[in-house]
């Protein structure tokens, strides 16, 4: 008794299969890229952008002598 299913070799060799998948996969890739590039993904999910991660105002103390490190950090 046959269930009417097609063998995978016939599905993969079908022109309509490839047309549908080439169009859908390409459109999904392009739409995802546009959403990320435009910044809409950051707004939707509320995640900070790269410019918000790295601020110029953050000052990192540079320690020159490891034996007096505590006093150098307190001085800056």
PDB file of N, CA, C and O in Angstrom:
ATOM      1  N   UNK A   1       0.856  -1.178   0.000  1.00  0.00           N
ATOM      2  CA  UNK A   1       0.000   0.000   0.000  1.00  0.00           C
ATOM      3  C   UNK A   1       0.904   1.243   0.000  1.00  0.00           C
ATOM      4  O   UNK A   1       1.768   1.388   0.864  1.00  0.00           O
ATOM      5  N   UNK A   2       0.703   2.096  -0.935  1.00  0.00           N
ATOM      6  CA  UNK A   2       1.522   3.289  -1.081  1.00  0.00           C
ATOM      7  C   UNK A   2       0.858   4.469  -0.375  1.00  0.00           C
ATOM      8  O   UNK A   2      -0.362   4.627  -0.401  1.00  0.00           O
ATOM      9  N   UNK A   3       1.700   5.295   0.257  1.00  0.00           N
ATOM     10  CA  UNK A   3       1.176   6.485   0.947  1.00  0.00           C
ATOM     11  C   UNK A   3       1.207   7.721   0.059  1.00  0.00           C
ATOM     12  O   UNK A   3       0.745   8.784   0.473  1.00  0.00           O
ATOM     13  N   UNK A   4       1.736   7.604  -1.138  1.00  0.00           N
ATOM     14  CA  UNK A   4       1.766   8.730  -2.069  1.00  0.00           C
ATOM     15  C   UNK A   4       2.970   9.635  -1.889  1.00  0.00           C
ATOM     16  O   UNK A   4       3.026  10.706  -2.494  1.00  0.00           O
ATOM     17  N   UNK A   5       3.933   9.234  -1.073  1.00  0.00           N
ATOM     18  CA  UNK A   5       5.125  10.055  -0.876  1.00  0.00           C
ATOM     19  C   UNK A   5       6.087   9.879  -2.036  1.00  0.00           C
ATOM     20  O   UNK A   5       6.185   8.801  -2.622  1.00  0.00           O
ATOM     21  N   UNK A   6       6.796  10.954  -2.360  1.00  0.00           N
ATOM     22  CA  UNK A   6       7.765  10.903  -3.448  1.00  0.00           C
ATOM     23  C   UNK A   6       9.139  10.567  -2.897  1.00  0.00           C
ATOM     24  O   UNK A   6       9.482  10.990  -1.793  1.00  0.00           O
ATOM     25  N   UNK A   7       9.921   9.825  -3.637  1.00  0.00           N
ATOM     26  CA  UNK A   7      11.298   9.556  -3.193  1.00  0.00           C
ATOM     27  C   UNK A   7      12.114  10.852  -3.155  1.00  0.00           C
ATOM     28  O   UNK A   7      11.861  11.781  -3.923  1.00  0.00           O
ATOM     29  N   UNK A   8      13.086  10.899  -2.258  1.00  0.00           N
ATOM     30  CA  UNK A   8      13.890  12.114  -2.088  1.00  0.00           C
ATOM     31  C   UNK A   8      14.654  12.459  -3.363  1.00  0.00           C
ATOM     32  O   UNK A   8      14.903  13.635  -3.630  1.00  0.00           O
ATOM     33  N   UNK A   9      15.023  11.472  -4.138  1.00  0.00           N
ATOM     34  CA  UNK A   9      15.743  11.757  -5.389  1.00  0.00           C
ATOM     35  C   UNK A   9      14.871  12.538  -6.371  1.00  0.00           C
ATOM     36  O   UNK A   9      15.371  13.393  -7.102  1.00  0.00           O
ATOM     37  N   UNK A  10      13.583  12.248  -6.389  1.00  0.00           N
ATOM     38  CA  UNK A  10      12.683  13.009  -7.259  1.00  0.00           C
ATOM     39  C   UNK A  10      12.448  14.416  -6.743  1.00  0.00           C
ATOM     40  O   UNK A  10      12.322  15.359  -7.523  1.00  0.00           O
ATOM     41  N   UNK A  11      12.388  14.554  -5.426  1.00  0.00           N
ATOM     42  CA  UNK A  11      12.180  15.881  -4.839  1.00  0.00           C
ATOM     43  C   UNK A  11      13.380  16.779  -5.127  1.00  0.00           C
ATOM     44  O   UNK A  11      13.218  17.930  -5.533  1.00  0.00           O
ATOM     45  N   UNK A  12      14.592  16.245  -4.914  1.00  0.00           N
ATOM     46  CA  UNK A  12      15.798  17.050  -5.114  1.00  0.00           C
ATOM     47  C   UNK A  12      16.062  17.377  -6.582  1.00  0.00           C
ATOM     48  O   UNK A  12      16.723  18.372  -6.883  1.00  0.00           O
ATOM     49  N   UNK A  13      15.566  16.572  -7.474  1.00  0.00           N
ATOM     50  CA  UNK A  13      15.775  16.856  -8.889  1.00  0.00           C
ATOM     51  C   UNK A  13      14.654  17.702  -9.491  1.00  0.00           C
ATOM     52  O   UNK A  13      14.685  18.022 -10.679  1.00  0.00           O
ATOM     53  N   UNK A  14      13.676  18.061  -8.682  1.00  0.00           N
ATOM     54  CA  UNK A  14      12.552  18.855  -9.172  1.00  0.00           C
ATOM     55  C   UNK A  14      12.940  20.331  -9.247  1.00  0.00           C
ATOM     56  O   UNK A  14      13.480  20.881  -8.287  1.00  0.00           O
ATOM     57  N   UNK A  15      12.668  20.966 -10.373  1.00  0.00           N
ATOM     58  CA  UNK A  15      13.015  22.375 -10.584  1.00  0.00           C
ATOM     59  C   UNK A  15      12.257  23.289  -9.626  1.00  0.00           C
ATOM     60  O   UNK A  15      12.827  24.260  -9.127  1.00  0.00           O
ATOM     61  N   UNK A  16      10.992  23.000  -9.360  1.00  0.00           N
ATOM     62  CA  UNK A  16      10.187  23.837  -8.460  1.00  0.00           C
ATOM     63  C   UNK A  16      10.749  23.854  -7.046  1.00  0.00           C
ATOM     64  O   UNK A  16      10.703  24.882  -6.370  1.00  0.00           O
ATOM     65  N   UNK A  17      11.282  22.716  -6.593  1.00  0.00           N
ATOM     66  CA  UNK A  17      11.897  22.640  -5.263  1.00  0.00           C
ATOM     67  C   UNK A  17      13.026  23.657  -5.140  1.00  0.00           C
ATOM     68  O   UNK A  17      13.096  24.398  -4.159  1.00  0.00           O
ATOM     69  N   UNK A  18      13.901  23.691  -6.127  1.00  0.00           N
ATOM     70  CA  UNK A  18      15.048  24.592  -6.069  1.00  0.00           C
ATOM     71  C   UNK A  18      14.642  26.052  -6.224  1.00  0.00           C
ATOM     72  O   UNK A  18      15.227  26.922  -5.579  1.00  0.00           O
ATOM     73  N   UNK A  19      13.659  26.334  -7.061  1.00  0.00           N
ATOM     74  CA  UNK A  19      13.196  27.718  -7.220  1.00  0.00           C
ATOM     75  C   UNK A  19      12.629  28.232  -5.891  1.00  0.00           C
ATOM     76  O   UNK A  19      12.946  29.342  -5.463  1.00  0.00           O
ATOM     77  N   UNK A  20      11.806  27.435  -5.256  1.00  0.00           N
ATOM     78  CA  UNK A  20      11.208  27.850  -3.979  1.00  0.00           C
ATOM     79  C   UNK A  20      12.282  28.074  -2.931  1.00  0.00           C
ATOM     80  O   UNK A  20      12.247  29.081  -2.225  1.00  0.00           O
ATOM     81  N   UNK A  21      13.234  27.161  -2.812  1.00  0.00           N
ATOM     82  CA  UNK A  21      14.233  27.284  -1.760  1.00  0.00           C
ATOM     83  C   UNK A  21      15.262  28.373  -2.034  1.00  0.00           C
ATOM     84  O   UNK A  21      15.725  29.031  -1.103  1.00  0.00           O
ATOM     85  N   UNK A  22      15.619  28.568  -3.280  1.00  0.00           N
ATOM     86  CA  UNK A  22      16.559  29.653  -3.600  1.00  0.00           C
ATOM     87  C   UNK A  22      15.926  31.000  -3.266  1.00  0.00           C
ATOM     88  O   UNK A  22      16.598  31.878  -2.725  1.00  0.00           O
ATOM     89  N   UNK A  23      14.673  31.172  -3.573  1.00  0.00           N
ATOM     90  CA  UNK A  23      13.985  32.432  -3.296  1.00  0.00           C
ATOM     91  C   UNK A  23      13.798  32.637  -1.802  1.00  0.00           C
ATOM     92  O   UNK A  23      14.076  33.725  -1.297  1.00  0.00           O
ATOM     93  N   UNK A  24      13.335  31.623  -1.080  1.00  0.00           N
ATOM     94  CA  UNK A  24      13.053  31.811   0.348  1.00  0.00           C
ATOM     95  C   UNK A  24      14.323  31.970   1.168  1.00  0.00           C
ATOM     96  O   UNK A  24      14.378  32.836   2.040  1.00  0.00           O
ATOM     97  N   UNK A  25      15.340  31.164   0.917  1.00  0.00           N
ATOM     98  CA  UNK A  25      16.577  31.271   1.705  1.00  0.00           C
ATOM     99  C   UNK A  25      17.262  32.607   1.442  1.00  0.00           C
ATOM    100  O   UNK A  25      17.761  33.236   2.375  1.00  0.00           O
ATOM    101  N   UNK A  26      17.292  33.047   0.196  1.00  0.00           N
ATOM    102  CA  UNK A  26      17.905  34.337  -0.127  1.00  0.00           C
ATOM    103  C   UNK A  26      17.143  35.491   0.514  1.00  0.00           C
ATOM    104  O   UNK A  26      17.754  36.419   1.045  1.00  0.00           O
ATOM    105  N   UNK A  27      15.824  35.441   0.469  1.00  0.00           N
ATOM    106  CA  UNK A  27      15.044  36.532   1.056  1.00  0.00           C
ATOM    107  C   UNK A  27      15.173  36.557   2.575  1.00  0.00           C
ATOM    108  O   UNK A  27      15.207  37.637   3.165  1.00  0.00           O
ATOM    109  N   UNK A  28      15.244  35.403   3.216  1.00  0.00           N
ATOM    110  CA  UNK A  28      15.447  35.376   4.669  1.00  0.00           C
ATOM    111  C   UNK A  28      16.814  35.947   5.039  1.00  0.00           C
ATOM    112  O   UNK A  28      16.922  36.711   5.999  1.00  0.00           O
ATOM    113  N   UNK A  29      17.843  35.593   4.302  1.00  0.00           N
ATOM    114  CA  UNK A  29      19.186  36.099   4.568  1.00  0.00           C
ATOM    115  C   UNK A  29      19.253  37.611   4.388  1.00  0.00           C
ATOM    116  O   UNK A  29      19.810  38.316   5.230  1.00  0.00           O
ATOM    117  N   UNK A  30      18.690  38.107   3.297  1.00  0.00           N
ATOM    118  CA  UNK A  30      18.725  39.548   3.043  1.00  0.00           C
ATOM    119  C   UNK A  30      17.903  40.336   4.061  1.00  0.00           C
ATOM    120  O   UNK A  30      18.336  41.394   4.519  1.00  0.00           O
ATOM    121  N   UNK A  31      16.731  39.835   4.415  1.00  0.00           N
ATOM    122  CA  UNK A  31      15.910  40.562   5.390  1.00  0.00           C
ATOM    123  C   UNK A  31      16.565  40.562   6.770  1.00  0.00           C
ATOM    124  O   UNK A  31      16.490  41.560   7.487  1.00  0.00           O
ATOM    125  N   UNK A  32      17.196  39.472   7.146  1.00  0.00           N
ATOM    126  CA  UNK A  32      17.913  39.448   8.424  1.00  0.00           C
ATOM    127  C   UNK A  32      19.078  40.412   8.434  1.00  0.00           C
ATOM    128  O   UNK A  32      19.318  41.098   9.428  1.00  0.00           O
ATOM    129  N   UNK A  33      19.805  40.467   7.326  1.00  0.00           N
ATOM    130  CA  UNK A  33      20.920  41.412   7.233  1.00  0.00           C
ATOM    131  C   UNK A  33      20.460  42.857   7.298  1.00  0.00           C
ATOM    132  O   UNK A  33      21.111  43.685   7.935  1.00  0.00           O
ATOM    133  N   UNK A  34      19.366  43.166   6.660  1.00  0.00           N
ATOM    134  CA  UNK A  34      18.835  44.532   6.679  1.00  0.00           C
ATOM    135  C   UNK A  34      18.383  44.918   8.087  1.00  0.00           C
ATOM    136  O   UNK A  34      18.604  46.048   8.522  1.00  0.00           O
ATOM    137  N   UNK A  35      17.758  43.991   8.794  1.00  0.00           N
ATOM    138  CA  UNK A  35      17.300  44.288  10.159  1.00  0.00           C
ATOM    139  C   UNK A  35      18.484  44.551  11.085  1.00  0.00           C
ATOM    140  O   UNK A  35      18.425  45.449  11.924  1.00  0.00           O
ATOM    141  N   UNK A  36      19.554  43.776  10.940  1.00  0.00           N
ATOM    142  CA  UNK A  36      20.725  43.980  11.796  1.00  0.00           C
ATOM    143  C   UNK A  36      21.462  45.253  11.417  1.00  0.00           C
ATOM    144  O   UNK A  36      21.846  46.021  12.299  1.00  0.00           O
ATOM    145  N   UNK A  37      21.669  45.497  10.130  1.00  0.00           N
ATOM    146  CA  UNK A  37      22.413  46.679   9.686  1.00  0.00           C
ATOM    147  C   UNK A  37      21.667  47.971  10.043  1.00  0.00           C
ATOM    148  O   UNK A  37      22.291  48.965  10.416  1.00  0.00           O
ATOM    149  N   UNK A  38      20.357  47.957   9.932  1.00  0.00           N
ATOM    150  CA  UNK A  38      19.588  49.166  10.218  1.00  0.00           C
ATOM    151  C   UNK A  38      19.509  49.479  11.714  1.00  0.00           C
ATOM    152  O   UNK A  38      19.155  50.596  12.093  1.00  0.00           O
ATOM    153  N   UNK A  39      19.834  48.513  12.558  1.00  0.00           N
ATOM    154  CA  UNK A  39      19.769  48.742  13.999  1.00  0.00           C
ATOM    155  C   UNK A  39      18.421  48.394  14.597  1.00  0.00           C
ATOM    156  O   UNK A  39      18.215  48.561  15.799  1.00  0.00           O
ATOM    157  N   UNK A  40      17.515  47.918  13.788  1.00  0.00           N
ATOM    158  CA  UNK A  40      16.189  47.570  14.284  1.00  0.00           C
ATOM    159  C   UNK A  40      16.242  46.398  15.262  1.00  0.00           C
ATOM    160  O   UNK A  40      15.445  46.337  16.198  1.00  0.00           O
ATOM    161  N   UNK A  41      17.171  45.472  15.052  1.00  0.00           N
ATOM    162  CA  UNK A  41      17.299  44.322  15.959  1.00  0.00           C
ATOM    163  C   UNK A  41      17.693  44.790  17.360  1.00  0.00           C
ATOM    164  O   UNK A  41      17.230  44.224  18.350  1.00  0.00           O
ATOM    165  N   UNK A  42      18.543  45.815  17.455  1.00  0.00           N
ATOM    166  CA  UNK A  42      18.938  46.336  18.761  1.00  0.00           C
ATOM    167  C   UNK A  42      17.748  46.981  19.464  1.00  0.00           C
ATOM    168  O   UNK A  42      17.592  46.846  20.678  1.00  0.00           O
ATOM    169  N   UNK A  43      16.915  47.676  18.708  1.00  0.00           N
ATOM    170  CA  UNK A  43      15.750  48.333  19.300  1.00  0.00           C
ATOM    171  C   UNK A  43      14.694  47.326  19.737  1.00  0.00           C
ATOM    172  O   UNK A  43      14.069  47.493  20.784  1.00  0.00           O
ATOM    173  N   UNK A  44      14.493  46.281  18.938  1.00  0.00           N
ATOM    174  CA  UNK A  44      13.469  45.285  19.257  1.00  0.00           C
ATOM    175  C   UNK A  44      13.830  44.532  20.535  1.00  0.00           C
ATOM    176  O   UNK A  44      12.986  44.364  21.415  1.00  0.00           O
ATOM    177  N   UNK A  45      15.072  44.081  20.641  1.00  0.00           N
ATOM    178  CA  UNK A  45      15.476  43.266  21.777  1.00  0.00           C
ATOM    179  C   UNK A  45      16.050  44.075  22.923  1.00  0.00           C
ATOM    180  O   UNK A  45      16.327  43.512  23.982  1.00  0.00           O
ATOM    181  N   UNK A  46      16.238  45.371  22.752  1.00  0.00           N
ATOM    182  CA  UNK A  46      16.718  46.237  23.820  1.00  0.00           C
ATOM    183  C   UNK A  46      18.171  46.035  24.188  1.00  0.00           C
ATOM    184  O   UNK A  46      18.579  46.388  25.295  1.00  0.00           O
ATOM    185  N   UNK A  47      18.957  45.480  23.294  1.00  0.00           N
ATOM    186  CA  UNK A  47      20.369  45.276  23.587  1.00  0.00           C
ATOM    187  C   UNK A  47      21.165  46.516  23.183  1.00  0.00           C
ATOM    188  O   UNK A  47      20.818  47.180  22.207  1.00  0.00           O
ATOM    189  N   UNK A  48      22.221  46.830  23.919  1.00  0.00           N
ATOM    190  CA  UNK A  48      23.018  48.015  23.578  1.00  0.00           C
ATOM    191  C   UNK A  48      23.819  47.806  22.291  1.00  0.00           C
ATOM    192  O   UNK A  48      24.251  46.695  21.982  1.00  0.00           O
ATOM    193  N   UNK A  49      24.003  48.878  21.565  1.00  0.00           N
ATOM    194  CA  UNK A  49      24.802  48.817  20.339  1.00  0.00           C
ATOM    195  C   UNK A  49      26.282  48.817  20.700  1.00  0.00           C
ATOM    196  O   UNK A  49      26.645  49.004  21.861  1.00  0.00           O
ATOM    197  N   UNK A  50      27.133  48.607  19.698  1.00  0.00           N
ATOM    198  CA  UNK A  50      28.564  48.553  19.969  1.00  0.00           C
ATOM    199  C   UNK A  50      29.095  49.881  20.491  1.00  0.00           C
ATOM    200  O   UNK A  50      30.011  49.902  21.313  1.00  0.00           O
ATOM    201  N   UNK A  51      28.532  50.982  20.024  1.00  0.00           N
ATOM    202  CA  UNK A  51      28.997  52.285  20.502  1.00  0.00           C
ATOM    203  C   UNK A  51      28.621  52.516  21.958  1.00  0.00           C
ATOM    204  O   UNK A  51      29.264  53.318  22.635  1.00  0.00           O
ATOM    205  N   UNK A  52      27.599  51.837  22.453  1.00  0.00           N
ATOM    206  CA  UNK A  52      27.233  51.958  23.861  1.00  0.00           C
ATOM    207  C   UNK A  52      28.072  51.046  24.745  1.00  0.00           C
ATOM    208  O   UNK A  52      28.228  51.320  25.935  1.00  0.00           O
ATOM    209  N   UNK A  53      28.612  49.975  24.189  1.00  0.00           N
ATOM    210  CA  UNK A  53      29.464  49.088  24.965  1.00  0.00           C
ATOM    211  C   UNK A  53      30.800  49.751  25.277  1.00  0.00           C
ATOM    212  O   UNK A  53      31.279  49.685  26.409  1.00  0.00           O
ATOM    213  N   UNK A  54      31.391  50.378  24.293  1.00  0.00           N
ATOM    214  CA  UNK A  54      32.720  50.937  24.440  1.00  0.00           C
ATOM    215  C   UNK A  54      32.628  52.458  24.538  1.00  0.00           C
ATOM    216  O   UNK A  54      32.487  53.145  23.526  1.00  0.00           O
ATOM    217  N   UNK A  55      32.706  52.966  25.735  1.00  0.00           N
ATOM    218  CA  UNK A  55      32.643  54.407  25.991  1.00  0.00           C
ATOM    219  C   UNK A  55      34.065  54.957  26.137  1.00  0.00           C
ATOM    220  O   UNK A  55      34.940  54.293  26.691  1.00  0.00           O
ATOM    221  N   UNK A  56      34.283  56.167  25.639  1.00  0.00           N
ATOM    222  CA  UNK A  56      35.594  56.796  25.784  1.00  0.00           C
ATOM    223  C   UNK A  56      35.806  57.339  27.191  1.00  0.00           C
ATOM    224  O   UNK A  56      36.936  57.632  27.580  1.00  0.00           O
ATOM    225  N   UNK A  57      34.741  57.475  27.945  1.00  0.00           N
ATOM    226  CA  UNK A  57      34.856  58.073  29.270  1.00  0.00           C
ATOM    227  C   UNK A  57      35.480  57.130  30.299  1.00  0.00           C
ATOM    228  O   UNK A  57      35.900  57.582  31.364  1.00  0.00           O
ATOM    229  N   UNK A  58      35.548  55.856  30.007  1.00  0.00           N
ATOM    230  CA  UNK A  58      36.108  54.901  30.966  1.00  0.00           C
ATOM    231  C   UNK A  58      37.628  55.033  30.986  1.00  0.00           C
ATOM    232  O   UNK A  58      38.290  54.853  29.964  1.00  0.00           O
ATOM    233  N   UNK A  59      38.166  55.345  32.147  1.00  0.00           N
ATOM    234  CA  UNK A  59      39.608  55.483  32.319  1.00  0.00           C
ATOM    235  C   UNK A  59      40.147  54.265  33.055  1.00  0.00           C
ATOM    236  O   UNK A  59      39.676  53.930  34.142  1.00  0.00           O
ATOM    237  N   UNK A  60      41.115  53.619  32.472  1.00  0.00           N
ATOM    238  CA  UNK A  60      41.730  52.454  33.084  1.00  0.00           C
ATOM    239  C   UNK A  60      43.095  52.870  33.628  1.00  0.00           C
ATOM    240  O   UNK A  60      43.940  53.361  32.880  1.00  0.00           O
ATOM    241  N   UNK A  61      43.310  52.676  34.925  1.00  0.00           N
ATOM    242  CA  UNK A  61      44.615  53.060  35.470  1.00  0.00           C
ATOM    243  C   UNK A  61      45.721  52.124  34.983  1.00  0.00           C
ATOM    244  O   UNK A  61      45.557  50.904  34.980  1.00  0.00           O
ATOM    245  N   UNK A  62      46.822  52.695  34.582  1.00  0.00           N
ATOM    246  CA  UNK A  62      47.970  51.921  34.131  1.00  0.00           C
ATOM    247  C   UNK A  62      48.969  51.863  35.273  1.00  0.00           C
ATOM    248  O   UNK A  62      49.394  52.894  35.794  1.00  0.00           O
ATOM    249  N   UNK A  63      49.334  50.666  35.652  1.00  0.00           N
ATOM    250  CA  UNK A  63      50.239  50.465  36.779  1.00  0.00           C
ATOM    251  C   UNK A  63      51.644  50.266  36.235  1.00  0.00           C
ATOM    252  O   UNK A  63      51.877  49.416  35.376  1.00  0.00           O
ATOM    253  N   UNK A  64      52.581  51.065  36.748  1.00  0.00           N
ATOM    254  CA  UNK A  64      53.952  50.993  36.263  1.00  0.00           C
ATOM    255  C   UNK A  64      54.860  50.218  37.214  1.00  0.00           C
ATOM    256  O   UNK A  64      55.861  49.644  36.785  1.00  0.00           O
ATOM    257  N   UNK A  65      54.517  50.198  38.502  1.00  0.00           N
ATOM    258  CA  UNK A  65      55.340  49.483  39.480  1.00  0.00           C
ATOM    259  C   UNK A  65      54.437  48.546  40.270  1.00  0.00           C
ATOM    260  O   UNK A  65      53.511  49.002  40.941  1.00  0.00           O
ATOM    261  N   UNK A  66      54.690  47.264  40.200  1.00  0.00           N
ATOM    262  CA  UNK A  66      53.782  46.321  40.842  1.00  0.00           C
ATOM    263  C   UNK A  66      53.845  46.365  42.355  1.00  0.00           C
ATOM    264  O   UNK A  66      52.900  45.922  43.008  1.00  0.00           O
ATOM    265  N   UNK A  67      54.906  46.875  42.938  1.00  0.00           N
ATOM    266  CA  UNK A  67      55.010  46.933  44.398  1.00  0.00           C
ATOM    267  C   UNK A  67      54.246  48.116  44.980  1.00  0.00           C
ATOM    268  O   UNK A  67      53.847  48.087  46.144  1.00  0.00           O
ATOM    269  N   UNK A  68      54.046  49.136  44.187  1.00  0.00           N
ATOM    270  CA  UNK A  68      53.279  50.287  44.672  1.00  0.00           C
ATOM    271  C   UNK A  68      51.968  50.428  43.897  1.00  0.00           C
ATOM    272  O   UNK A  68      51.498  51.541  43.657  1.00  0.00           O
ATOM    273  N   UNK A  69      51.395  49.315  43.514  1.00  0.00           N
ATOM    274  CA  UNK A  69      50.191  49.328  42.691  1.00  0.00           C
ATOM    275  C   UNK A  69      49.013  49.950  43.420  1.00  0.00           C
ATOM    276  O   UNK A  69      48.249  50.710  42.826  1.00  0.00           O
ATOM    277  N   UNK A  70      48.855  49.636  44.709  1.00  0.00           N
ATOM    278  CA  UNK A  70      47.717  50.156  45.460  1.00  0.00           C
ATOM    279  C   UNK A  70      47.772  51.672  45.559  1.00  0.00           C
ATOM    280  O   UNK A  70      46.747  52.338  45.416  1.00  0.00           O
ATOM    281  N   UNK A  71      48.935  52.217  45.799  1.00  0.00           N
ATOM    282  CA  UNK A  71      49.026  53.677  45.883  1.00  0.00           C
ATOM    283  C   UNK A  71      48.834  54.333  44.517  1.00  0.00           C
ATOM    284  O   UNK A  71      48.303  55.441  44.437  1.00  0.00           O
ATOM    285  N   UNK A  72      49.258  53.665  43.445  1.00  0.00           N
ATOM    286  CA  UNK A  72      49.051  54.227  42.115  1.00  0.00           C
ATOM    287  C   UNK A  72      47.562  54.246  41.753  1.00  0.00           C
ATOM    288  O   UNK A  72      47.089  55.194  41.127  1.00  0.00           O
ATOM    289  N   UNK A  73      46.839  53.224  42.138  1.00  0.00           N
ATOM    290  CA  UNK A  73      45.397  53.194  41.856  1.00  0.00           C
ATOM    291  C   UNK A  73      44.675  54.243  42.690  1.00  0.00           C
ATOM    292  O   UNK A  73      43.764  54.903  42.191  1.00  0.00           O
ATOM    293  N   UNK A  74      45.062  54.408  43.940  1.00  0.00           N
ATOM    294  CA  UNK A  74      44.403  55.408  44.791  1.00  0.00           C
ATOM    295  C   UNK A  74      44.699  56.825  44.337  1.00  0.00           C
ATOM    296  O   UNK A  74      43.863  57.712  44.511  1.00  0.00           O
ATOM    297  N   UNK A  75      45.895  57.064  43.748  1.00  0.00           N
ATOM    298  CA  UNK A  75      46.271  58.402  43.282  1.00  0.00           C
ATOM    299  C   UNK A  75      45.492  58.808  42.038  1.00  0.00           C
ATOM    300  O   UNK A  75      45.238  59.995  41.833  1.00  0.00           O
ATOM    301  N   UNK A  76      45.117  57.861  41.219  1.00  0.00           N
ATOM    302  CA  UNK A  76      44.453  58.220  39.963  1.00  0.00           C
ATOM    303  C   UNK A  76      42.961  58.380  40.108  1.00  0.00           C
ATOM    304  O   UNK A  76      42.274  58.681  39.132  1.00  0.00           O
TER     305      UNK A  76
END
